[in-house]
Amino acid sequence: MDNQKSTQQEQRRMMMLNDPIAKVIPKMAIPTIVAFLINSIYSLADTFFVSSLGTNATAAVSVNASLDQLIMMCGSMLAMGANSYIARLLGKGDDKKASQVLSTAFFLAGGLGTILMIVGLTFMTPMVRLLGATPTCEQYSIDYATYVLLAAPFMATSFVMNQCLRSEGSATRSMIGMGFGGILNCILDPIFIFGLDMGVAGASLATAISKWVSFAILIYPYIRRKSLLHLSIRNFHCSKDIIKEIVTVGSSSMFRSGLAVVAGIMLNDIAGNISDSVLAGIGVSTKIMMFPFSIILGFGSGFQPVAGFNWGAKRYDRVSQSYRFSSMLALVGSAVMAAILALFSDPIIILFAGSDPEMREIGSLCIRLQCLALPIHAWVAIVNMLCAGLGNAAGAFLLATARQGSCFIPILYPLAHFFGANGVSSVQAAADVLTLLLAVPIMIYMTKKIRHAASQSAEAT
């Protein structure tokens, strides 16, 4: 068994260090893209089936998107920080330390998810009001939040396992875990919502069951010792260096999720004050745009461990190659996706808006505007992943928190004040354009950093 594991480990190391970049990044990225796409599908499936219950119910699901972001906060910092550190440790050959990083991140995420579950269930009504629920959709929001909160600890730990499986080159296992849960959710939604007449609560229960099943699938390779890393409470090790590495790199993801929550609450509050139709239209368009965003994020998640692994192994030539390849493919791919989505924005939004003309108009406008900025978002995401992969916490933090933070929040109220519903629809696209002002100088710095490391390595040899 140990020999088989050692052979698999060596094969994965050889793949990361020697296979052509144009082969290894897609190999790492495609399973992750598929998993993220399926995740987007079942998120949108909830909205699609709930939309038949009316605009108020659709608005409630949109409000609870911020709850998903809160749960993500519990695991995203630990997941992204652990991913980056584990990839670099494996590149150096320190497998024991990598297992300690995984176990520490896993159990901390479970603890944070449990705390959120208890607090959310205890203060349910104030929580959904804080998230932006209007009086007309408040009860729907409570119905939807209940079961999702019960799955919070499993969702938080699943984030960690997903990222860590990818960091060791097991992206396919990550895909299976996320993908099967997504398919199950699409099957359960109509059964619970209509067959059992549970309404919005049925969509929530379907989501929770899917998350529990995904957790079971993801933890299986660790329990059966089929992974390179060993997940165990005995490996829980809150040493200063592990916590520092996880937090410095992963804090960017935590702040990104935190700012996404704040931005979402502010956006929900403004849109809800205009009408439930505007609130629902913004929420639905956001979930539709999750499709191209999932592809971009999945591709970046395939690129990040390749860059980090080769950085740890001092293969700086492959770090540069992986960035150039990823940037070009991200720009071209996002441009194609943007053109298709913009062209079909009207018929897509009609599937969810029904006979609500205001929701249709706002949702379609929001999609088209975000499509215009999609190539910028794609390239900035690659730069962000490069910073995270190479351990540049400051650069990763600035870019991760820009899109729905430093470049979003300051322009939200002015756009809403001067342009009303149209301003609310345009704020995300405008923020994406502004992130370019941060990404360009950061990328110049990263290029110099890679060249400097390469020259030092050449001199040493």
N, C-alpha and C positions, 0 to 999 in steps of 0.2 A: 504493500500500500504506500509506504514512504517512498519507494523507488518510483512508483507510478506518479505520485504527486511531484517528485523532484523532476521527472521527465516533462510533465505538463508545464511546470514552472519554467524550465529551461526553454521549452518551445515558445512560450509566451514572451520570454525575454528576447529570444532571437527574432520573433515577429516584430516587437516594438523597436528593436535596434537595427534590424537588417532588411526587413521587407520594404519594398518601394512605398514611399509616402502616399502615392496615389492609390495604393492598395490597402494599406493598413488603416488610414483614417476612415474611409468608407466602411471598412470591415468593423471598426469600432463604433461608427456613427449610425449605420443603418438600423441595427437592432434598437438603439436608443430612440431614433426618429420614429420607428414603428410604434414603440411603447408610448412615446409622448403623443403621437397622433391618436392612438386608441384612447389614451387618457382624455384627450380633447373631445373625442367622439362621445364618450359617455358623459362628459361634462355638458356637452351640447345636447345630448339625448335627454337629460333631465329637463333642460329648458324647452326642448321641442315637445315633449309629452305634457309638461306642465302648462305650456302656452295654450293648450286646448281648454284649460280651466279659466282663462281670462287674463287680461293685462295685469291685474293686481297680483295674481299668482306668479306671473312671469317676473314682475318687479321684485317679488320676494326672493326668488332664486338669484336674481342679480345682486340684491343686497347681501345675500349670504356668500357671495364670492369673496367678500372681505374676511369672512370666517375661515374660508379655506386658506387665505393668506396668513391668518393668525396661526393656524395649525402648521403651515409650512415654516413659519418662523421658528417653531419649536425644534424642527429638524434640519432646516436648510443651512444654518451656520455650521452646525456640527458635521453635516453631510459634505458640504463643499470644502470645508477646512480639512476634514479627514481624507477626502478624495485627493486633494493636492499633495498632502503630506505622505500619504500611502504610496502614491505613484512615484514620488521622489525616493522614498525609502526602498521600494522594490527595485528601482533603477540602481540603487547602491548595493542591493543584495541583503538588506537588513529586514528579513521576513518577520522575525520575532517582534521587533518594535512596531512593524506595520499591523500585526495582530492586536497589539496593545492599543494602538490608535483606533482601530475598528471597534473593539469592545468598549472602550471608554466613550466614544461618540454614541454608540448604540444605546447604552444604558442611561446616559445623560439625556438623550432625546426622549426615551421612554418616560423618564421622570418629568420632564417639562410638559410632554403631552398629557400626562395624568393630571398635573396641576391645572392646565387649561381646561380639561374636561370637568373637573370638580368646580372650578370657579364659574365656568360658563353655565353649567346646569343649575348652580345655586342662584345665579343672577341673570336668568335667561331673558326676562323682559327688558331690563335696563340694557342688556348687551345688544339685543337686536335693534333697539332704538338708537343706541350709540352707533351701530353700523349703518344707520340711515333708513331704517324702516319707517314708512309713513303710516298714519293711523289706519288707512285702508288696506295695507298689506302686512300689518304687524303680526296678526295671528298666523298667516301663511309663513312668515319668516320664522316664527317660533316652531311651527310644525317641521319645517325643513332643518332647522339647526339641531333639534333634539338628538336624532340618531347619528348625525355627523359628529357631534361632540363625543358620543360614546366610542367612536372609532379613532378619536384623536391620538391616543398613545400609539396605536398601530400604524397610523399614517405617518407620524413623526419618525418612528424607528424605520419604517419602510424607505423614507427618504435617504437615511444613512446607508441602508443595505444596497439600495439602487446605485448610489454613487460609488460605494466601495467595491461592488462587483465590477463596475466599469473600470475602476482604477487598476484592477489586477488583470484586465483584459477579458472579463467574462460578461461582455455587453449582451450576449444572447440570453443568458440566464436572467439578467435584469429585464430584458424585453418580455420574456415569458411571464414573469411575475406581474408586471404592470399590465401587459396585454390581456392576459386571461381575466383579470379583474375587470378590465374595461368591457370586454365582450359580455361577461356575466351581468354587468350593470345594465347594458342595453337590453338584455333579455328580461331582467327582473322589473325594469321600469314599468312597462305596460301591465305586467301581471299585478304589481302592487297598487299602481295608481288607479287602474280601471277595473281589473279583475277582482281585486279585494276591496275596491272602493275606498282606498286610503288617501287619495288626493295627493297633496304636496308631501305629506308625511311618508307616503309610499315611495316617492322619489328619494327621500332622505334615507329610508331604510335600505333601498336597493343600493345606494351609494355606500352605505356603511358595511353591508354584507360583502360587497365587492372589495372594499379596502381590507377587510379581515381575511378574505381569501388570498389577496395579493400578498399580504404579510406572511401567510403560511407558506406560500410558494417561494418567496424570497428567502425565508429563514431556513428552508429545507437543505440547501447545499451546505450551509454552515453546520447544521445539526448532524448531517451525514458525513461531514468532513470531506466534501467534494470540492471545496474551494481552496485557494492558496492560503487564505487567511483563516485564523482560528478564532471564532467568536465564543467567548466564555467569560463568566463573571470573574474567574480567576485572572483573566487578562485585563480586568478593569484597573486602570493605572493612571490616576490623576496627577501625574508628575508635572512639574513646572514647564518642561520643554514641550510635552504633548499638548497641554492646554494652550500654551503660547502659540504654537504652530497652528492649531485648529482655529483659535480665536482670531489671530492676526489675518489669516487668509479668509476664514469663514465669516468673519464679522461683516464683510461686504455683502454677503448673501443675506445675512440676518437683517441688516439695515435696509437692503433692497426690499425684503418682504415687509419689514416694518413700515417703510415709507409707502409701499404699495397699499398697506392697510389704511394709513392716514389719508393718502390720496384718494383711495376708494371711498372712504367715509365722506370726505369733502365733496367728491364728485356726486355721490348718492344724495347727499344733503341738498346740493344745488339743483340737481336734476329732479329730485322729488318735489322740491318747492315749485318747479315749473309745472310738472304733471307726472302721473304714474306712467304715461305713455313715453315721455322722454326718458325717465328712469329705466324702463324696460328696453327701449330702443338702444340706449347706450350699453346696457348690460348684455344684450343679445349680440350686438356688433363686436363687443369685446371678446365674447366666447367664440364667435366666428373667426376673428383674427387670431385666435389661439392656434388655428391650423398652421398658417405659415410661421407663426412664432415657435410652435413646437418643432417644426422642421429645422428652423434656425438654431434653436436651443439644443436639439438633439445632435445636430451636426457639430456645434461647438463643444458639446459634451464628449464627442468622439475625438475631437482635436485636442482638448485640454490634457488628458492623460498621456497622449503621445508626446506632446511638447514637454510635459513635466517629467516623464520617464527619461526622455533623451537629455533633458537638462541635468537631471540627477546623474546620468551616465556620462556626462560631458561630451555628448555628441551634438555640438552646437550647430554643425552643418545641417543636421536633420531638424533641429528646432526651427531654423530659418526656412527650410524647405516646407515644413508642415504649415508654417504661417502663410507663406506665399500661396500655396495650393489652396488652403482653406479660405483665404480672403477672396481669391478669384472665383472659386466655386460658390461662395456665399453671395457675392454680388450678382453673378449671372443668374443663379437659381432664384434669388429673391425678386429680381426684376421680372422674371417669367411668371412667378406666382402672383406678383402684384398686378400684372396686366390681366391675368385670368380672373382674379377676384374682383377687380374694379369693373370689368366688363359684365360680370354676372351678379353684381351687388344687389340690384333690384329684385330679381327673381329669388335670390337666396333669402333676403330679409322677409319677403312675403310669406315664406314657409312658417315664420314665427309670429308675424304681426297680424295675420288674418285680415280683418276688415278695419284695423286701426290705422288710418292714414298718417297720423302724426308719428307714430312709432315707426312706420315704414320709411318716412322721409328722413327722420333723424338717424335711424340705423344705417340706411344706405349711404348717407353723406359721411358718416363716421368711418365706414369701411373704405370708401373711395379716398378719403384724405389720408388714412393710415397706409393705404397702398402706395401713395406717392412717396412716403418716407420710408417704405420698407427696406430698400437697399441700404440706406444709411443705418437703420437699426441692425441689419445683418452684419455689416462690417464692424460696427461698434461692439457687437456681441463677440466677434472673433477676437478683437483686441482685448476685451474684458477677460475672455477665457485664457488668452496668452498670459496676461498678468497673473491670474489665479494659478495657472499651471506652473509658472516660474517662481511663485512665492512672492510676487510684488503686491503686498497687501494694500498699499496706498493706492496704486493704480486701479486694482480690482475694486476697491471701495468707492473711489470716485465715479467709476463708470457704472458700477452696479446700482448705485444710489441716484444716478442722474435721471434715468428715464421716467421714473415715477416719484422723484424726489426733488433734487436741486433744480432740474430743468422743467419740472411739471408744476409743482405747488405754487411757485411765484407767479405763474402766468394764468392759473386757473380762474381766479376771481376777476382779474381784468378782462379776460376773454368772455367770461359769462356775463359780466356787467355791460359790456359794450355791444355784444353780439347775441346775447340770450342763448337759446337752445343751439343755434349754429356755433356759437363760441364754445359751448360745452362739448360739442361734437368734434371740434378741431384741436382741442388742447393736447391730446396724446400725439397727434402728428406733429404739431409745433414743437413739443418737447423732444421728440425723436430728432428733429433737425438740429435743435440746440445742443444735443449730446455730441454732435460732431466737433463742436468747439473744444470739448474736453479730450476727445479721443485722439485727435491729430497730434497734439504735443506729447501725449502719453505714449503713442506709438513711436514717435521719434526717439523718445527716451529709451524705450524697450529695444529698438533696433541698435542703438549705441551700446546698450548693456550686453546684448548678445555678441556683438562684434568684439567688445572689450574682453569678454570671457573667452572667446575663441582665440584671440591673439595671445592672451596670457597662457592658455593651454598649449598653443603652438610653441611659445618660448620655453615652457617647462619641459617640453619633449625635445 
